[in-house]
Amino acid sequence: MQIDVLSLFPEMFAPLTQSIIGKAQEKGLVSIRITDFRQYAENKHGHVDDYPFGGGAGMLLQVGPIYRALEAIKASHPDTDKRVILLDPAGKTFDQAQAESLAQADHLIFICGHYEGYDERIRHYVTDEISLGDFVLTGGELGAMAVIDATVRLLDDAVGNAESVVEDSFSTGLLEHPQYTRPREFNGMAVPDILLSGDHAKIAEWKQKESLRRTLERRPDLLEDYDLSDQEKIWLADIQADQEENDE
């Protein structure tokens, strides 16, 4: 995968050289290039923003520098299937399904905004508009890094244990079940006996039921779109009965 990022602050992307993302680059699974699109300004001062027509607070990123930067990137990789991603509060809220979709692309190009916003014509050149949620950041850099991290870890061989990616929260539609490691007991809190039983079938059943329990308790909205199996419907009914009994 090729990833290009257009940003006015390339030095902010140093974290992408670390951990799983850094190792993925070392393995040749992904190539990440950060471009300061100020170099595509056509004025001697390198300005890429200007006052909005009609008045208003703040400055807007101009369409020209972004367009020229995109054209240069496309020319350097003419044969790749490209998705151009605009980080913007008005975009679709990012989720695991989007990460899985982006992981199928050959070439991702991120546009990181700054200042008050974008010249609306920039949207003409993008394929995806993404937001991390209903809040405003100083710029798109942190959002781009979050999306890149969530996407690259899904590439084949990016994560050492591929099974851990499959079982991640949201990948199955449910939150991940509770997990434990040594010691078996800490400050009076013990690891559930079932996890020490060696009975793989019962352990798998416990994990699935606990995923349902955690999802119901913390993110019940996820269950609205989750296709419950007949067995999961029985478990969920048991869990709800337990909760009602505890609430009495």
N, C-alpha and C positions, 0 to 999 in steps of 0.2 A: 504494500500500500504506500502511496505517496500522499503526504499531508503538507499543504502549504498554509501559512498563516500570514495575513496582512495585519500589521500592527505598527503603531507609532512608538511602542516600547518593547523592542525585541528582547531586551535584557530580562524582562519579567518571566520569560519562558525557560529559565535555567532549570526548574524542577523537572522538566521533561527529559533531562539527561539522567535522572535517577530512577531507582527501583525498577518495577516491571516495564515501564515505558522505555527507560534507558537500555535495559537488557534486550527488549524487542528490537531496538535500533541496532544494537551490537550483533544480533542474530540475522539482521537483514530482513526482518519481517516488515519493517516500516521505515520510511525515510521522512524526516520532519525538517522542513525548511521555514525559517522565519524571515519575512521580508518587511523592511521598514518602507511603507508606501510613500513616505515623504520624498523619497528619491524620484517619484513620478510626478512631483509638482512641476508646474511650468512657470514658476516665478523665482527670482533670484534669492528670495528669503526662505523658500521651501514651505510656504504656507499651504495647508491642505484643507483649511476651514474658512468660512466666511459668514457674514451676518445673514440671517434669514430674510428673504423677501417678505414684505408685509409687516415687518417688525417682530419683536419677541425677544425673550431673554436668551442669552447664550449664543454659541456658534454651532454651525452645522458642517459636517464633513462634506466636501465637494465631491461631485460624481466623477470628475475628470481623472484625478489621481487613482481612484479605485478602479475605474475602467481600464486605464492604461496598465496598471499592475496586473489585473486579471488577464488581459490580453498577452502580456509577457509570459505569465505562468502557463497559459494555454499553449502558447507557441513552443515553450520548452518541453511540453509533454502533449503533443498533438493527438496521440492515439489512446489516451486513457479516458475512461468513463468518469466524468467529473460531477461532483455535487458541490455547489457553492453555498456556504452556510453563513447566514448573517446572524450574529449574536445581538438580540434585540428584545426588550421587555414585551413587545407586542407579538413576539413569536409564540409558537406552540411550546407548551411546557415540556421540557425534556424528560424522557423516561427510558426504561430498559428496552422497550420495543424499538424506540428510535435508535438506541445504541446498536442493537442487533441489525437494524436496517443499514446504518452507516457502515458497519463492519463488512458489509458485502460489496462496498464500492471500491473501485481501483484508486480513486484520487479524490481527496477531500480538500476543499479550500475554505478557510475560515476568514471572515472579515470582522475585525475587532473595532467597534466604534469607540468614540470618545466625545467629549464635549456634550452639547445639548442633544445631538442626534444626527440623523443622516439626511442628505438630500434625497427626497422620495424616489428619484430616478435610479438610485443605486439598486433598489429592489428589483428593477427590471432584469438585472444580471444574476440574481440568486435563484437557487432551487429550493432552499430550505431556510426558514426563519425560526430560530430556537431561543427560548428563554429558560433560565434556571428556575424561575418562580416569580411570584408577585412582589418583587422588590427591585431596587435599582442599584447597580454597581457603578463605580467610577468609569469603568470601561469594559470592553468585552473580553479582555485577556484572561481573567480568572474563569469566566464562563467557558471560553474556548478550551482551556486546560482541563476543566472538568469533563467536557464532552469528549475530548481526545483520550483522556484516561479511561473513561467508561467504554470507549469504542475499541481502542487498541488492545485492551486486555482480553477481548473476545476473539482476536485473531488466533488462528491455529498455532499452537506452540508458544504463545506469548506467556501463558501461565503454566508453571511446571506441572501442576495437577489439573488436567482438563476437567475432571469430575467436579472440582470445587466451583468452576464457573457455571456448570449446569445447575448446581444446587444453590447458587446465590439467591438472596432475596430478590423478588420480582421476576427472576428468570423463569420460575415455574408458575408465576401468577400469585404466589403466596409469599409471606415473609419466611425467612429461614428459621428452622427449629433452634432451640437452645443447644449450645455446645459446651463441652467441658474437657479439661485436661488435668494433669496431676497438679496438686495432690488430690487424693480421693475425698478428703475432708478438709475444710478450711473454716476456722472460726464457727464451727457448728453447722456449716453448710456442706452437705454430702452430695456426691455425684449420684444421680438416680441409678438404682440397682440394675435396671434393665440394660443400661449401657455397658455394664460389666458382666452380663450374663453369657455373652458369646453366641446368643441365639440371633442370628442375622435377620431372620424373618420378623421376629418380634421387635427388634431394634428398628427396622425399616418402618414397621407399623407405628411405633412410638414416635419416630421422627415426623412422619406425615401428620399424625394426629396433633402433635405439638405445634407444627407449622400452622395448622388450622386454628388452634387455640390462640396462638400469638397474633395471627392475622385478625381474628375476631376481636381480640382485646385492643389491639393497637391501630389496625387499619381495616375496619369492617367494610369500608368502601370498596376494597379490592375484591371482596366476595361477590359484589354485584355483577361483575363480568366474568367470574370464575365458573367454569363448567364442572360442577361437583359430580363425582362418581356416586353410585349407589352407596358404596361403603363410606365415602366421605360424608354423605348426607346423614348416615347413622351416627358417625363420630361427632359431627357438628351438633346434632340434636343432643347427644350426651353431654357435650361441652356446655351447651346453652342451659341444659338442666342443672349442671353443676354450678354454673354461675348464678342461676336463679336461687338455688338452695343456699349458696353462700351469701346472697344479698338479703335473705330473710332474717 
